[in-house]
């Protein structure tokens, strides 16, 4: 039985037996049309059982999002699975932000396309597209067999979480949260949502009871919270990037400080609140394999990377790495830090892998798309 782990959404999904054929079928599809020194043999499909999907956002407005795949223990990267399966004229969509899987289907969250693309796990072929009430979607998790999807909504609207039936694609509930619902994570049977501000301003976390599909608690944190990690003691850490206000000419007229906030997972009280003004405006957060060290930084603001022990009472003075990645994620088995590098949004990016000391151990330069930001780990 194969499992999909979306580190950024905190989602662990066990598929049904039909999902077992996903690896073989997709691997066949990828290799059957490729030539390597005129060798068109099907390579060992077992190599597809472990690997990493790289979600490439693409450039805003260009509809050039893509999904790459890195097989475990191999140097080869497979490019643009959607085009491979559906033809050169296929268009996945605009700004790919997340992906979750249920049974034989995967759901790709496309922010600027205002949609969720549904593909078949067996071959990544197009199945359907969820639109309708979807507007400015951001991230998703699967809980109790339903998809929970954050969305900013239209300009001037409050953010919300859509609850979607993964089989008939209908919206079964809409849960109002705060402005600009963004990061989402299931923690101890509750759904945590970071209200990032969206088109405006917000500084709260909403905690949803999935039994009633209602917000049962709101916690104030730093301005523009982005996402969550949970440490080894069950504490929830929230990265807030700070609020930036612009004038009509897009000149910055006001900025607030970013924060790294620790919330007690049982009492919901803030136990630590680190101001990180010297760290520019980081938007990316992840946690080490042992859940004892937090990595933060990166994003569209060009922030570098920092590492802090969850037991520390102060932040480090030096960087963990001088890389400025667009996205970061810790591999759940190796513990290595995967960094999606986006030098600009006119050319493909790369993936740099660091060990837990910040040393580069691998770089993938081929077949990564534009704006690599999210990583989905696949294992048996």
Secondary structure, DSSP 8 states (H G I E B T S, - for coil): --EEEETTTTEEEE--GGGHHHHHHHHHHHHHT--BTTB-----GGGGGSEEEEEE---TTT---EEEEEETT-S-EE--HHHHHH-TT----S-EEEEEEETTEEEEEETTTTEEEEEETTT--EEEEE-TT--SEEEEEEETTEEEEEE--STTS--EEEEEETTT--EEEEEE-STTEEEEEEETTEEEEEE--TTS---EEEEEETTTTEEEEEEE-SSSEEEEEE-TTS-EEEEE---EEE-TTS-EEEE---EEEEE-TTT--EEEEEE-GGG----EEEE-TTS-EEEEE-STT---EEEEETT-SS--SS-SB----SEEEE-TTT--EEEEE-S-SSS--EEEEE-TTS-EEEEE-SS--TTEEEEEEEE-
